[in-house]
Amino acid sequence: MTTDKDQQIDEIVKSRLHRSQLNDEDPREVLMLKIRNVLNIVFMLLAVVGAVVYVTYDVPTGGWVIGAAVIVKSVEVALRLFKV
């Protein structure tokens, strides 16, 4: 009991899922994924450390660490958006 609209929606979802999958054949794409993952890990560590420093020890130093985390995340987002 599917309608034409349901079939169209299913086709759109399938095409979007197919496009978003990683191409394991392309070494450049795999390398970029690894770089983005490393940048994300560095961002998370800096954000947590910065928050702890900000709250417990020194506000300006914590702010600088959090600012560095934001810069790292901005680089990762730029790589993702512009597919460098």
Summary of the structure (lengths in Angstrom):
residues: 84
radius of gyration: 19.8
end to end distance: 45.0
largest distance: 63.5
contacts: 196
relative contact order: 0.10
helix: 85%
strand: 0%
